[in-house]
Amino acid sequence: MMIQESPEELFTLIRDHAPDPKTPIPLLRQAFSAFYAEMQEDIVNEGNHKIGKIRITETVSGYWITLPDSVMDRVILFFHGGGFTFGSTDDHLGLCIRLARASRAPVFSVDYRLAPESVFPAAVEDAMAAYRYLVSNGFPPHRILPVGISVGGTLVLSLLMSIRDEGRPLPLAGVCMSPVVDLLFPGESVTKNSDRDWVTPARLQSAQKAYLAGHDPLDPLASPVHARMQGLPRLYIQMGTHELLLSDIGKFVDKARWAGVPVQAEIWEGMFHSWQIFAGQIPEGKQAIDQAGTFIQSILSR
């Protein structure tokens, strides 16, 4: 669907399809997946990619997405968005293909367990399981680069913290697109940008309730802004000026930098949450992915 709309027109379309917290989660998942897939069908329908499914654990699957020019000695470990309650590789396939193209690396996308069926820390455990799978199958840490969008970005940070705390060798970097870094959502942009983002405060609270199921939102693996930052690798973070989560992400960036973590942060004017998904509709989406791909290449080629 090559709409090529202005960001304002696209924003209206997305907000019309935004998840309603009052709708049962199974119906939300179906509607979310259908809309996201439709928005990415242009790149998916090109058909020059290959997909292979493997089982990571009894309950978690991973999907290899490769292109003809993928350099196979490296891998992007990808985590999708969806508020921990929906989302999958299937409805982020276009983004995975674009990342593979921009970085010239295969993508290994993880369908981690979702809430409310599987609550925190299930998704973090699945991220670690996927990382261990790649290492055990011949990819050294410096050839693995975790990438995530929205709560997938949260999982990138939680994964890196978990690897560090276990004393394992770390990947050289992580990439986060519109990450959720504080499940208390205290930032002033939650109010300031309430009419400028398609994600609503009610949706944030609904996702938090389902995912945490009463667990402490200050747990660093749930809200990385409350974590110890020392020892984390280089981070590349993209955020939009119209995001509800802008203030929270900015606070995380500042805290990480104060702890000595090298952080490359990009603030995209006029962009809303997870705009990279809509690279087929707005040029800013493709530009953001291309810039992330350049960063990924620079890291994985070392």
N, C-alpha and C positions, 0 to 999 in steps of 0.2 A: 504493500500500500504506500505508494510514493505520493504523499499528500503535499509535501513542500509548503507547509503552512508557516505563518509567522509564529514566533513563540507564544504570542497572546492567543491566537486561534487554536494552536495545539493545546495550550493550557486549558482552555475551555472544554475541548474534547476530552482530555484526560480527566478533568474534574467531574465531567458528566458520567464517567465510568469509574470514579473512585470508589473504593470499598466502603460500604455502609456498615458500621459496626453493629447495627441492629439485625443485619441479615445473617442467617446461620452460616457457619464457617464452610461447610461443604459447598453451598451455593456460591459463596464468595470465591472459593478456590476455582470453581468452574468459570465464573465470569472473569476473574483476574487473568487466568491462563489464556482464555480465548482472546481477550483484548490485547494482552501483551504479544501473543503470537501474531495477531493480525498486524500490529504495528511493526513487526520485524519480518514479515513474509517476503519483502523484496529481496533481502540478502539471503534468506533461507532458500528461496526458490531458484537462486542461481545454480545451486546443485553441484558446486565444485568441491564440496567438503565431504568428509567421511566421518561416520559416527560409529563408535564401538562401545558396547555396554559391558561392564564387569561388576561383579559383586565384591564390595569391600568388606562388609560384614553380613550377617544374616538379614539385617534390616536396612542396610544402606548400599546404594548403587552409585557407581561412578561412570561417567561417559567421556570417552576420548573423542575430541573433535580435532581433526587434522585437515590441512590443506596441502595441495601438491608441493608447495615450497616450504612446508614446516620443517624446521631443523629439529631432529628427533632426539638430540642429546640434552634437551632442556624441556621444561614444562611449566605452564601456568596452572596453578591449583586454584580453581574458581569456585566461589560461593555466591549463589543467587540471592536476590532480595525477596521480600514478601512478608515482612513483619514477623518472622519466625512461625507464622501460621499458614502461609501458602507460598506458592512459587516452586519452580522446578527447573531442571536443565531445559526441558522442552519449551517453556515460555521465556527462557533467556537465551535460546539457541542463536538468535541473530546477533546478540551482543558477544557471545562466545566466538562466533565466526569472525566478527569484526576484530576482536582482540587477537585471534590467531593470525589474521591477515596483517594487522598493524605491527605485531611483534615477531612474526615469522616463527612462532613457537606453537606446538600443540597445546590444546587446552584440556585439562582433566577437570570436569565439572561434577560436583558432589550433590546428590539429592539427599541431603541430611534429613533427619527425622524432624517432624513439625509438631507444634503445639496445636491444640491442647492434648493430643494423644501422647506426645512425648515432650515433657517440659524441661526447663533448664536443670542441669547442664547437658542434656542429651545432644544438642546441636554442636556444642564445643567438643564433646567426646567424639562425635562423628568426624569433626574437622581433624582432630588428632589421629583418628584411625586412617583417614585418607592420606595424611602426611606420612604416617608410618608405612602405609602401603607403597607409596611412591619410593621411599627410601629403601624398603626391602626389595623393590623391583629394579634397583640399579641406578636411581637418580640421587646423586649426592645433594646435600642441602643447598649448595651454591648454584645448583642447576634447577632448583624449585623456587618459583616466585608466587606467593599467595596473592590473589586478587579477589576483591569482593565489592558488591554494590549494595547500598542500604545496609540491612542487617548482615548481608554477606561481608561488608566491610568490618562490622563488629566482630564477625568470626575470624577474619584475618588477624585482627589485633589480639583476640582471645587466644588464637592458635600460637602466635608469636610469643605471647606471655607464657603460655603453657610449655612450649618448647624450652624457653629460657629457664623457667623454674625447675624443669626436669634435668637441667644441665646438659641438654643435647645441643649439637651444633645447629646454628640457626641459618635460615635462608639469608641472603644478603640484603633483602628489602621486602617490603609489602606495599601493595597498592589498594587504596580505599576510595571508592566513589560514593559520595554522600553517606558516609558511615553514621550509624547510630552509636553514639559514644556514652550517653547517659540516659538510663531508663527512667529517671525522674523527670527528664525534660524541663530543666529549670531555666533555660536560656530565654532572654527577652525576645528573641526572634520568634518563639512559639506564638507569642501574642502579636508582635509587630507584623509578621508575615502570614498571619492566619488567612488573609484574603489573596495571598500571592503564591501560595503553594497548593498543590492538589491533595497532599496529605493533610488531614485534619487533626486537631488535638484529640478529638474523641477516638479517632483511629489509633493514635499513638497509645492512648490509655488502654484501649481494648487489647491491642497486641501485647502490651506489657503485662496485663492481667493474665492473659492466656499463657504466655511464655514462662513467666516467673511462678505462677501458681502459689503465691504467698512467699516466695523466696525473697531474700533481702536484695532490693535493687542496687544497693551500694556494693554488692559483690563485684570485685574487679573484672571477673570473667563475664559478667553481664553488662557492666557499665565501665568500659576501659578507662574513662577519664579519672576514675578513682583508684587506678592501679599504680604500682611502682613502675616508673618508666625506664629507669636505668637499665642499660644492657639490651634495649631493643635495637633492631637494625634500622637502616634507612627507611623512611616512609614517604610515600608519594600520595597526596590527598587532594581530591577534587571536591569542591563545594560550590553551590550557586547562591547568589545574593538573595534570591527569593525563597530559600528553604526555611521551613520551620526550624530546622536543626542547625542553622548557621552559627548561632551564638555558642551552642554546645560544642560544635566541631572546632570553632576558633579557640575555645578554652582548652580543648584537648591539644591542639597544635602548640599553643603557648606553653602548656605544662610539659609536653614532650621535649620541646626545645630547651626549656630551662633545665631539664634532666640530662641534656647533652645528646639527645637523639637527633640525628640529621633529618629534618622534615622539609620536603618540597611541597608547599601548599599552593594550590591554584584556586582563585576565587573568580567564578564565571558570572559576569554581569547579566542579570535578568533571568538566570536559570533557576529552575525549580528542582525538586527532589528527583534524583535518578534520571535526569534528562538524557543520559547517554543511551538509555534504552531506545530512545526515539530518534536515533541517528538517520533513519530513513525519511524523517519528516523535517528535521531542522539541521542546518549545517553545524551548529554548535555541538550537537551530539557526535557527529563523525569527527569533528576537530578534537574533541576531548578524548575520544578513543585513540585517535592517531597520536596525540601527544603522550598518552599513557603507553602506547605501543613503543614509541621512541625511547621512553624511559626504561621499559622492560627490556628492550634489546640491549640498551647500554649496560644493564646489570647482568643479564644472562650471558653476554658475550665476553665477560671478564675471565 
